[in-house]
Amino acid sequence: MLFFIPPFLPSRYNFEHFRDLCERAFLTLRRHGSLLISLLAMMISTGLPELSSEQDLNVIRDTLQLDRGDESDALEHFRRDFDQSLRNAWKISLDWWFHMMNQMRPKVRARTD
């Protein structure tokens, strides 16, 4: 997340602004969650590996906390996830580094004799 904060503004301002934008985006997606789920359900048959079953839709439902009636409860859950992702940022950076190194490695073709 921190990669999206422009470097030319004071970092505290940037972070709070970024967090506010994330919260507003979450609430907007949540408010239109039923429509989003319906559209994604129609796309299951397209063969996208990330969207191949009803279980994938359940991930969206859970992420948007669509089962919670109260928007403030859902937002609190989002804030906890947001804070947890900040605490685990080093793991994500390490994962990206390994992914990048793996992509830079020369590909060796398997021999079929």
C-alpha positions in Angstrom: 0.0 0.0 0.0 2.7 2.4 0.8 3.9 2.3 -2.8 0.8 4.2 -3.8 1.5 7.3 -1.7 3.1 10.1 -3.7 6.5 11.1 -2.3 6.0 14.9 -2.8 3.5 15.3 0.1 4.2 14.9 3.8 3.9 11.1 4.5 1.3 11.4 7.3 -1.0 13.4 5.1 -0.5 11.0 2.2 -1.2 7.9 4.4 -4.4 9.3 5.9 -5.6 10.4 2.5 -4.9 7.0 1.0 -6.6 5.3 3.9 -9.7 7.5 3.6 -9.8 6.7 -0.2 -9.6 3.0 0.5 -12.4 3.1 3.1 -14.6 5.1 0.7 -13.9 2.7 -2.1 -14.7 -0.3 0.1 -18.0 1.2 1.2 -18.9 2.1 -2.4 -18.2 -1.5 -3.6 -20.1 -2.9 -0.6 -23.1 -0.7 -1.3 -23.2 -2.2 -4.8 -22.2 -5.7 -3.7 -25.3 -7.4 -4.9 -24.8 -6.1 -8.4 -21.1 -6.9 -8.3 -21.8 -10.5 -7.3 -24.5 -10.9 -10.0 -22.1 -9.6 -12.7 -19.3 -11.8 -11.5 -21.6 -14.8 -11.3 -22.4 -14.4 -15.0 -18.7 -14.5 -15.7 -18.0 -17.8 -14.0 -18.5 -19.6 -17.3 -15.8 -17.5 -19.1 -13.0 -19.7 -17.9 -11.1 -17.1 -15.8 -8.9 -19.1 -13.3 -9.6 -16.5 -10.6 -13.3 -16.8 -11.1 -14.3 -20.4 -11.6 -16.8 -21.3 -9.0 -19.3 -20.2 -6.4 -16.5 -20.4 -3.8 -14.8 -17.5 -5.6 -17.9 -15.4 -5.2 -18.0 -16.3 -1.5 -14.5 -14.7 -1.2 -16.0 -11.5 -2.6 -19.0 -11.7 -0.3 -16.7 -12.2 2.7 -14.3 -9.5 1.7 -17.1 -7.0 1.3 -18.8 -8.3 4.5 -22.1 -8.5 2.7 -23.5 -10.7 5.5 -23.2 -7.8 8.0 -26.2 -5.6 7.9 -24.5 -2.7 9.6 -22.1 -0.7 7.5 -20.1 0.5 10.5 -19.4 -3.1 11.5 -18.2 -3.9 8.0 -16.0 -0.8 7.9 -14.5 -1.7 11.3 -13.7 -5.2 9.8 -12.1 -3.5 6.8 -10.0 -1.3 9.1 -8.7 -4.3 11.0 -7.8 -6.0 7.7 -6.1 -2.8 6.5 -4.1 -2.5 9.7 -3.1 -6.2 9.5 -1.9 -5.8 6.0 0.3 -2.9 7.1 1.8 -5.1 9.8 2.5 -7.8 7.2 3.8 -5.5 4.5 7.3 -6.9 4.8 6.0 -10.4 3.9 4.3 -9.0 0.8 7.5 -7.2 -0.3 9.5 -10.4 0.2 7.0 -12.4 -1.8 7.1 -9.8 -4.7 11.0 -9.9 -4.5 11.0 -13.7 -4.9 8.4 -13.5 -7.7 10.5 -10.9 -9.5 13.7 -13.0 -9.1 11.9 -16.0 -10.4 10.8 -14.1 -13.5 14.3 -12.9 -14.2 15.8 -16.4 -14.0 16.5 -17.9 -17.4 13.9 -20.5 -18.3 15.3 -24.1 -18.8 13.3 -26.3 -21.1 12.8 -29.9 -20.1 14.4 -32.3 -22.4 12.2 -35.0 -23.9 14.3 -37.9 -25.1 
